[in-house]
Structures are given as C-alpha cells and as structure tokens.
Amino acid sequence: MRVGLLQLTSGDTPEANIPQILTYMRDVAARGAEFILTPEVTNCVSLSRKHQQEVLHFEEDDPTLTAICAEAKALGVWVLIGSLGLKTNDVDGRFANRSFMISPEGEIKARYDKIHMFDVDIDETESFRESSGYRPGDQAVVVETDFAPVGMSICYDLRFAHLHRALAHAGAKILTIPAAFSPVSGAAHWHVLLRARAIETGCFVIAPAQCGTHSAQSGPLRKTYGHSLVVSPWGEILADGGVEPGVTLVDFDLKEVDKCRRMIPSIAHDRPFAGPVCPSQKTL
C-alpha cells in the first residue's frame, strides 16, 4: 500500500492552516496515496492557553475537521488526522487533544484522545505543562480499516511501550504516532523510540510530524523537530521527512507484519510474572 505523510508548520490560526493541508492532501492522493496522515495539533500550534480559548472550536463545528472530512470523501482516501485541539464541556475548561480516523466516505470511524500528557522540564528554556490546558484521555483505540487494523496514539504516548504493546495485542498491524516533538528531545529520542515501538510490536509505525518555527499571533513561538518517519516491523526506517514542511510518500507491504512476527514472535511470548519488590521495602 502507499501512504502519504503531511509534515506541517501549523500556525496558531486554525483557518489559515487549512489551505496548505488540503493542497498537500490533493498532492499525495494524485500520486497514489491510499492512506494520508497529518501530524499532532494539525489545526493550531500555540503555547498561549488564552489564545487557544479564543480560536479553538468544539468538535461539531471545527472547520479543520469539516474540511478534511470533505476532502477525504472527494479524494476517496483514508485519512488519519493526527490530532486537533478541541474545546470540551469539561467543568475545568480544558481542551481535548483528539485524533480522528476518517473513511473514504468522509465519515469519522474512530476517535482517540491522547492519554499521556507532556508535563516536562527539558532544560532552562523549554518547559511544558500540557495537562494545564488539555485533559487526558483514558481509552486505547484500535480501528478497523479496509487495509489493516490501526492502533492510534499521539506524540508523548510514544514513550509508553505498554500502550503500544496493548494495541498490537488487540490486533493492530499499523501504529500511528503523530507528533509535535520538541527539537531537543527529538534529536535525542525520536528515531530510536519509533524504531523500538516497531520492533517490539512487529507493527509498521507511521509518525507524521510538525516541523520548524510556528507563527503565532499570541504567546511565544514554538519550534518542533520534524522528521516524519515510517518504520518497518523489522525496525528499518523506510522514510524520513527531514525538517521542512512537505509530503512524504512510502510504499510498503503489510505481509511484512506477519513475516516479522513469525521470525521473532515476541508479541506471542508475554508471560505473567510476580514482583518486583524493592530490596529495601519492608514486608508487611
């Protein structure tokens, strides 16, 4: 099958990002992509919670979601919207970081809300508290498509191996890990973690990414790492989107999933075990 990854430098005005998204979708569809993927926070990259409150929408009236669903139908392709920042009815006013699988009929086939929040202090200049603006999800998702079962995750979820192993155990042959990764942690960890998730699950991993310096009407500018990747079940990097906005097309054979799982069937070798107990822990 042929997949098309969109690497974006989304700004903080959702409507302004839509034309580029649709242009890239048409480009990769014209070149044979059957499955198109966009990165995390496709609609709005912003570090200002106040600005997000002003420009984000509820799911039912989000213009980016409406436009992509219509374009998926027009092109007759599957689309993974890496995620959208969306308003919710939560009493604390926090947003959802929500991924969508869209069918060739333009219908929402699955939703996934990011489970793990990016609350980190990378260095003196980079600190993030995703949970201050976004509320975490609590449901892992595998969605059936007409080409393979797909396990959905988002960005920081990448660091939680047990989530992706659970997706594989639930039948996923492809893992989608759209991201807006920090340049510092991206340079250190992005490639190796994506390869690890592919190897330990025997899945293809598809990871479309945000890149570059993102324009902002309000708040500080944010930078993201780029390097949209496709990784085989054997851990081979099949494509790397580099650091500029654009598209990446990749052909792969889903039979490789079963082949790799036959060669090293570790996904079938999980066993229950007791412990561990810290040696210094007192017995009650």
JOZIQUI-V830026 format. One record per backbone hydrogen bond with DSSP energy under -1.0 kcal/mol. NH is the residue of the N-H (numbers start at 1). CO is the residue of the C=O. Records with the same first field share a line. If there is no record, write none. Layout:
NH: CO / CO
//
This chain:
3: 250
4: 35
5: 248
6: 37
7: 246
17: 14
21: 17
22: 18
23: 19
24: 20
25: 21
26: 22
27: 23
28: 24
29: 25
30: 26
32: 29
33: 28
34: 2
35: 2
36: 78
37: 4
38: 80
42: 83
45: 11
52: 48
53: 49
54: 50
55: 51
56: 52
61: 58
62: 59
66: 62
67: 63
68: 64
69: 65
70: 66
71: 67
72: 68
73: 69
74: 70
75: 71
76: 72
77: 72
78: 34
79: 102
80: 36
81: 100
83: 39
84: 98
86: 96
87: 57
93: 90
95: 133
96: 86
98: 84
99: 112
100: 81
101: 110
102: 79
103: 107
106: 103
109: 101
110: 101
112: 99
114: 97
119: 117
120: 128
122: 126
123: 126
128: 120
130: 118
132: 129
133: 130
134: 130
135: 95
137: 114
143: 150
150: 143
151: 174
152: 141
153: 176
155: 178
157: 154
158: 155
159: 156
160: 157
163: 160
164: 160
165: 161
166: 162
167: 163
168: 164
169: 165
170: 166
171: 168
172: 167
173: 149
174: 149
175: 204
176: 151
177: 206
179: 208
186: 182
187: 183
188: 184
189: 185
190: 186
193: 189
194: 190
195: 191
196: 192
197: 193
198: 194
199: 195
200: 196
202: 198
204: 173
205: 231
206: 175
207: 229
210: 179
211: 8
212: 224
214: 222
224: 212
225: 181
226: 210
227: 242
229: 207
230: 239
231: 205
232: 236
235: 232
238: 230
239: 230
241: 228
246: 7
248: 5
250: 3
252: 1
256: 253
257: 254
259: 255
260: 256
261: 257
262: 258
263: 259
264: 260
266: 264
268: 265
269: 266
281: 278
//
